[in-house]
């Protein structure tokens, strides 16, 4: 008897990823954490929240009990959502952005990786019993 994929893990991973992307979009870069209270030791709040969100996504996929195929499908879905968000929200045409060409190149390479991963799941040999 074949086991069905646990779609709760896939949907949970997508929801966590959308919340993580919202951290990039809605938290201003000007917020800082003042660790001491006098302004001598500060950290960018956005970086801290994004790092914690990334850790939550990674630990979610590590510790949520499921089949390896389900984890791979969930990570592929997460990568697809991140790739689409990068395409939609990154300021490629901003004249002050010096790294737009580099980010565009790696976005294209990431698109190739996303398409190859989805070809794996849409092929007939992807899920075995």
N, C-alpha and C positions, 0 to 999 in steps of 0.2 A: 504494500500500500504506500503510495507516495504521500509525502507530507506537503501541505500547502504552505506557501510563503506567508510569513507573518507580516501582513500589511500594516499593522500598528507600528512596527519599528520604522518602516519606510515613511509613513505619514508623520510620525514623531520627529524623525530626522529632518524632514522638509520643514516642519513648523519651527524647529530649533534654528535651522539655517535662515529662515526668513526673519526671525527675531534677531539673529546675529547680523544680518545685512541691515536691519533697521538701526542697529547701533552705529554703523558707519554713516547712515544717512541722516539721523536725527540728533545725534549728540554733537554739539559744536566742539571744534578743536581748541577753543580758547579756555575751556574748563580745565582746572588743574586741581590736584590733591596736594594740600599743604601738610606734610607729614609731621613737621615740628611745631608749626604755628607762627613762625616768624618769617616765612617765605624763603628760607635758606635751602630746604629740601622739598622740591615739588616734582610731581609726575603728571603727565598728561592723562586726564581722566578717560578720554576716549580710548587710548591705547590699553589701559588697564581693563576696561569693560570688554573690548574686543578680544583681548587675550583670555580673559575668563570665559567668555562665550565660546571661543574656540576649544578651550579645555572641556567645557560642558559637552560640546558636540562629540569630541573624541572619546571622552569617558562614557557617553551614552552608547556609542557604538561598541565600545569594548565590553561594557558590563551588562548590556541588555541581552538576555539569553535568547539566542535564535540560531537557526542554521547558518552556515557560512554563506550560502547563496543569498539569503535574505540580507545579511550584512553587506555583501558586495552590491546588491541592488540598491540598498539604502545609501551607501556611499556614492554610487553612481548618480543617484537622484540628487544628493547633496551637491556633488560637483557640478551637475547640470544647472541647478538653481544659482550657484555661485557664479558660474560662467555667464548665464543670462543676465544676472544683476551687474556684472562687470561690463557687459556690452551696453546695457541700458543706462547705467548711472555714471560711468567713468567719463570725465571731461576730456575726450580725445581732441576736440577742436579748440580748447582753451589756449590762447597764444602764450600765456605765462607758464604753461605746463611743459617742462623740458623733457619729461620722460614718456611722453605720449607715444612716440614711435616704438620704444622698447615694450611698453605695456601692450600696444597693438600687436606686435609680433608674438608675444607670449599668449595673448588672447587667441590668436589664430592657431597656435600650437595646442592650446588648451581645448579649442573647438575640435581639433583633430582627435585629441584623446577622448573627449566626450562622445564623439560620433563612433569611435572604435569600441568604446565600452557599451554603447547602446546596440551596436551590431552584434556584440556577443550575446546580449540578452534577447534579441529578436531572432537569433539563429535557432535552428531546430535542436541543436545539441547542447544548448545552454543549461537546461535543468534536467538532471537525470534522476532516476528513481533510486 
